[in-house]
Amino acid sequence: MSAVVWIAAGSLAAWLWLLLCQGFFWRTDVRLPSYDREPESWPSVCVVVPARDEAAVLPASLPSLLAQDYPGRAEVFLVDDGSSDGTGELARELSRRHGGLPLTVDPPGEPPAGWTGKLWAVRHGIGLARAHGPEFLLLTDADIAHAPDSLRELVAAARGGGFDAVSLMARLRVESTWERLVVPAFVYFFAQLYPFRRIGRKGTRTAAAAGGCVLLRTEAAERARIPDAIRHAVIDDVALARAVKGGGGHIWLGLAERVDSVRPYPRLHDLWRMVSRSAYAQLRHSPPLLLGTVLGLALVYLVPPFALLAGLATGTTPAAVCGGLAWLVMAGTYAPMLRYYGQPLWLAPLLPFTAFLYLLMTVDSAVQHYQGRGAAWKGRTYARPETVVDET
């Protein structure tokens, strides 16, 4: 057989393995568990919101936190990390206007060497919260809008399931053309790397969280030395989950139903920056891992349409059959994520094009690394990437 046939057969084999052996990553039914019995007494919770230049999104997100219908004691700590757009004052104004949970706004000061900016802000917020002795900490981003019962449901799930960390993958915005093309694939690829079913099982090594919404037991945070133990991490949510699970904690991650990101990514440039900021850090800044990732993406996502078209053009039936079947499995596994995001299923066959964009974003992330650009959070650049590798 020709090389094209062998490569097409390899791609089909890879897709059959992903379909059956990768934790059923393609299913979208891992949702926040509910329990009939509510806690007899509701624990105290402190909500920590790191914020830097977030005035554009706060009016759509912060009131939802302040309006939480939570039976226990809860308060919000927004850490205004050197904003230049009036984020702190706007947060205070929203609190005065909407009322609800008590709000404290406080700056963290400049981060010392070795800290990424968001984690330094989180550390300051946790420090403020610990003075109040909460049983749980809710770490949530400034662009995340919560349904009124979000905190209640998170705490009930953590208490009922005995979890030390419960995290929801907030539903990202899908309104622009590029958002529709790229965003569902982002969550699909994430679930492929970190199958949600495996994350929630004790005894497995798979660990991940979604940084926009993490309910963390304070005792588990102290045991895992969060966030000090992960102060170098660029991909802080995955590093947090690894630290908690590595310390014997029980964690859970699933898709959100009523926790949404209000941050817009209207242009391809905006989405490109979101992915390329941390893609090479995910590969531990390793050239061999980069090469393997590029080859893997090509084999899994680019070979199927190429083999189908090449097989049809040259009359090589085995190549066309293997390529067509692999493309069909690919589109079929992507369809549930498109339905979750309310997108048309005709986008499923376009996944190879989207994967090619992600391949380019990953390569660009490596290029940025070797051009000497440091890790950044909201416009603040820190030490060279070599010093901010996740060491947990």
C-alpha positions in Angstrom: 0.0 0.0 0.0 1.1 3.6 -0.6 2.3 5.9 2.2 -1.0 7.9 1.9 -3.0 4.8 2.7 -0.9 3.9 5.7 -1.1 7.5 7.0 -4.9 7.6 6.5 -5.2 4.2 8.3 -3.1 5.6 11.1 -5.4 8.6 11.4 -8.5 6.4 11.4 -7.0 4.2 14.1 -6.2 7.3 16.2 -9.8 8.5 15.9 -11.2 5.1 16.9 -8.9 5.1 20.0 -10.1 8.7 20.9 -13.7 7.7 20.4 -13.6 4.7 22.7 -10.6 5.0 25.0 -10.1 8.7 25.9 -12.6 8.9 28.7 -15.6 9.6 26.3 -14.3 13.2 26.2 -16.7 14.1 23.5 -19.8 13.7 25.6 -21.2 16.8 27.2 -23.2 15.3 30.0 -20.7 15.9 32.8 -22.7 18.6 34.6 -22.8 19.8 38.2 -24.2 17.0 40.4 -27.3 17.8 42.4 -28.3 16.4 45.7 -31.8 16.1 47.2 -30.6 16.9 50.7 -29.1 20.3 51.3 -26.6 20.9 54.0 -28.1 21.2 57.5 -26.0 24.3 58.0 -24.5 26.3 55.1 -20.8 27.0 55.4 -19.3 30.4 55.1 -17.8 31.3 51.7 -15.5 34.1 50.5 -15.5 35.0 46.8 -12.1 36.1 45.4 -12.2 38.1 42.1 -8.8 39.1 40.6 -9.4 42.1 38.3 -7.2 44.2 36.1 -8.8 46.7 33.7 -12.1 45.0 33.8 -14.5 48.0 33.7 -15.9 46.9 30.3 -17.2 43.6 31.7 -17.9 44.3 35.4 -21.5 45.7 34.9 -22.5 42.4 33.3 -20.7 40.1 35.9 -20.2 41.7 39.3 -24.0 42.3 40.0 -24.6 38.6 39.5 -22.1 37.7 42.3 -23.5 40.3 44.6 -27.0 39.0 44.0 -26.2 35.4 45.0 -29.1 33.7 46.8 -27.0 31.9 49.4 -28.4 30.8 52.8 -25.0 31.0 54.6 -22.5 33.9 55.1 -20.8 35.0 52.0 -18.9 38.1 50.9 -16.9 39.2 47.9 -13.3 40.4 47.7 -12.4 42.1 44.4 -8.6 42.6 44.0 -8.0 45.6 41.8 -4.6 44.8 40.4 -3.3 48.2 39.2 -6.2 49.0 36.9 -6.1 52.1 34.8 -9.7 52.1 33.7 -11.4 52.7 37.1 -12.2 49.1 37.8 -12.1 49.5 41.6 -14.3 52.6 41.7 -16.8 51.0 39.3 -17.0 47.9 41.5 -17.8 50.1 44.5 -20.4 52.0 42.6 -22.0 48.7 41.4 -22.1 47.5 45.0 -23.8 50.8 46.1 -26.3 50.5 43.3 -27.2 46.9 43.5 -26.6 46.0 47.1 -26.4 42.3 47.9 -23.4 40.5 49.3 -20.8 42.7 51.1 -18.0 43.8 48.8 -14.4 44.7 49.6 -12.1 46.2 47.0 -8.4 46.2 47.7 -5.2 46.5 45.7 -2.5 43.9 46.0 0.6 45.9 45.3 3.2 45.0 42.7 4.0 41.3 42.5 7.4 40.2 43.6 9.8 38.3 41.3 8.6 34.8 40.5 4.9 35.5 40.6 2.5 35.7 37.7 0.2 38.6 38.1 -3.1 36.9 38.4 -1.9 34.5 41.0 -0.4 37.4 43.1 -3.8 39.0 43.0 -5.5 35.7 44.0 -3.0 35.4 46.9 -3.9 38.8 48.2 -7.6 38.0 47.9 -7.2 34.7 49.7 -5.2 36.5 52.4 -8.1 39.0 52.9 -10.6 36.1 52.9 -8.8 33.9 55.4 -9.2 36.6 58.1 -12.9 35.8 58.0 -12.4 32.0 58.4 -14.4 30.7 55.5 -14.9 27.0 54.9 -14.8 27.5 51.1 -13.3 30.0 48.7 -14.9 30.7 45.3 -12.2 31.8 42.8 -13.9 33.4 39.9 -12.8 35.7 37.1 -14.1 39.3 36.6 -15.8 38.3 33.3 -17.9 35.5 34.8 -21.6 36.0 35.3 -23.3 33.6 37.7 -26.9 32.5 38.0 -28.5 33.6 41.3 -28.3 30.0 42.8 -24.8 29.3 41.4 -23.0 29.6 44.8 -25.6 27.5 46.5 -25.4 24.7 43.9 -21.6 24.7 44.0 -21.4 24.4 47.8 -24.2 21.7 47.8 -22.2 19.7 45.2 -18.9 20.0 47.1 -20.6 19.1 50.4 -22.7 16.3 48.9 -19.9 14.7 46.9 -17.1 15.2 49.4 -15.1 17.3 46.8 -12.3 19.6 47.8 -12.5 21.5 44.5 -15.5 21.9 42.3 -14.9 23.7 39.0 -17.2 24.7 36.2 -16.1 25.3 32.6 -18.0 28.6 32.1 -19.9 28.8 28.8 -17.9 31.2 26.6 -19.5 33.7 24.3 -20.3 32.6 20.8 -21.8 35.5 18.9 -19.3 36.6 16.3 -18.3 34.4 13.3 -14.9 33.7 14.7 -16.3 32.8 18.1 -18.6 30.3 16.6 -15.8 28.7 14.7 -13.1 28.7 17.4 -14.7 28.7 20.9 -16.6 25.4 20.9 -13.4 23.8 19.5 -11.4 25.3 22.4 -13.6 23.5 25.0 -13.6 20.3 22.8 -9.8 20.3 22.7 -9.6 21.0 26.4 -11.9 18.0 27.2 -9.8 15.8 24.8 -6.7 16.6 26.8 -8.4 16.4 30.2 -11.4 14.1 30.0 -13.8 15.3 32.6 -14.9 11.8 33.7 -11.3 11.0 34.7 -10.8 14.2 36.6 -13.6 13.3 39.0 -12.3 9.8 39.8 -10.1 9.2 42.8 -6.9 7.4 42.0 -6.5 8.9 38.5 -3.7 11.3 37.6 -5.8 13.4 35.3 -6.3 16.8 36.9 -7.7 20.1 35.6 -9.9 23.0 36.5 -11.4 26.0 34.8 -10.0 29.1 36.4 -13.1 31.2 35.8 -15.1 29.2 38.4 -13.4 27.1 41.1 -15.0 26.4 44.5 -12.1 25.4 46.7 -12.2 24.0 50.3 -10.0 26.3 52.4 -8.5 23.4 54.2 -7.5 21.8 50.9 -6.0 25.1 49.7 -3.9 25.3 52.8 -2.8 21.7 52.5 -1.8 22.2 48.8 -0.2 25.6 49.6 -2.4 27.4 47.1 -1.5 29.7 45.5 2.2 29.9 46.7 3.0 26.4 45.4 1.9 27.4 41.9 3.1 31.0 41.8 5.1 30.3 38.6 2.3 28.8 36.7 1.0 30.4 33.5 -1.8 27.9 33.2 -2.9 28.4 36.8 -6.2 26.5 36.7 -4.6 23.2 35.7 -1.7 23.8 38.1 -4.2 24.4 41.0 -6.1 21.2 40.2 -2.8 19.2 40.1 -1.7 20.6 43.4 -5.0 19.8 45.1 -5.3 16.3 43.7 -1.6 15.6 44.3 -2.2 16.5 48.0 -4.9 13.8 48.2 -7.8 16.1 47.4 -11.0 15.0 45.5 -11.7 17.3 42.6 -14.5 17.6 40.0 -14.8 19.5 36.7 -17.7 19.8 34.4 -19.6 22.0 31.9 -21.6 24.9 33.2 -25.3 25.4 32.5 -25.8 28.9 34.0 -22.3 30.2 34.5 -21.2 32.3 31.5 -18.3 34.4 30.4 -19.3 37.8 29.2 -15.9 38.6 27.7 -16.2 39.2 23.9 -13.7 37.8 21.4 -15.1 39.3 18.2 -12.0 39.1 16.0 -9.7 36.2 15.2 -6.8 38.3 16.6 -8.5 38.3 20.1 -9.0 34.6 20.1 -5.4 34.1 18.7 -4.0 36.0 21.7 -6.1 34.0 24.1 -4.7 30.7 22.9 -1.1 31.7 22.0 -0.6 33.3 25.4 -0.3 29.9 27.1 -0.1 27.2 24.4 3.7 26.7 24.5 3.6 26.8 28.3 1.2 23.9 28.1 4.0 22.1 26.2 6.5 23.0 29.0 8.4 25.1 26.4 9.8 21.9 25.0 10.8 21.8 21.2 10.3 18.0 21.1 6.8 18.3 22.6 6.0 21.1 20.1 7.1 19.0 17.2 5.1 16.0 18.5 2.0 18.2 18.9 2.3 19.6 15.4 2.7 16.2 13.9 -0.1 14.8 16.1 -2.5 17.6 15.1 -1.7 17.0 11.4 -2.2 13.3 11.7 -5.5 13.5 13.6 -7.1 16.5 12.1 -5.5 17.4 8.8 -4.9 13.9 7.3 -8.6 12.8 7.1 -9.8 15.5 4.6 -6.5 15.3 2.7 -6.7 11.5 2.4 -10.3 11.6 1.3 -9.7 14.2 -1.4 -6.4 12.6 -2.5 -8.0 9.2 -2.6 -10.9 10.4 -4.7 -8.6 12.3 -7.0 -6.2 9.4 -7.6 -8.7 6.6 -7.4 -7.0 5.2 -4.3 -10.1 3.7 -2.6 -8.5 2.6 0.7 -7.1 6.1 1.3 -10.5 7.7 0.5 -12.4 5.2 2.8 -10.0 5.6 5.7 -9.9 9.4 5.4 -13.7 9.7 5.0 -14.4 7.5 8.0 -11.8 9.3 10.2 -13.4 12.7 9.2 -16.9 11.2 9.9 -15.8 10.1 13.4 -14.2 13.5 14.0 -17.3 15.4 13.0 -19.5 13.0 15.0 -17.5 13.5 18.2 -17.6 17.3 17.7 -21.4 17.5 17.2 -22.3 17.2 21.0 -20.1 20.3 21.8 -21.7 22.3 19.0 -25.2 21.3 20.3 -24.1 22.4 23.8 -23.2 25.8 22.4 -26.3 26.0 20.3 -24.4 26.0 17.0 -25.4 24.4 13.7 -24.1 21.0 13.0 -22.7 21.9 9.6 -19.8 23.5 11.5 -18.7 20.0 12.5 -16.9 19.1 9.2 -15.0 22.4 9.5 -13.1 21.2 12.5 -9.9 20.4 10.4 -9.7 24.1 9.5 -10.2 25.1 13.1 -7.5 22.6 14.2 -5.2 24.1 11.6 -5.7 27.5 13.2 -4.9 26.1 16.6 -1.7 24.5 15.2 -0.6 27.9 13.9 -1.5 29.5 17.2 0.7 26.9 19.1 3.6 27.5 16.7 3.2 31.3 17.2 3.2 30.8 21.0 6.6 29.1 20.6 7.8 31.9 18.4 6.8 34.5 21.0 8.7 32.5 23.6 11.9 32.5 21.6 11.6 36.2 20.8 12.0 36.8 24.6 8.4 37.8 25.4 7.4 37.1 29.0 4.2 35.6 30.3 1.5 38.3 30.6 -1.8 38.9 32.3 -4.0 41.8 31.2 -1.2 43.7 29.6 1.4 43.2 32.4 4.5 41.3 31.3 6.7 39.4 33.7 9.9 37.4 33.7 11.0 35.4 30.7 8.9 32.3 30.2 11.7 30.1 31.4 11.0 31.3 34.9 7.3 30.7 34.9 7.0 27.1 34.1 4.4 25.1 36.1 6.5 23.1 38.5 3.7 21.3 40.4 
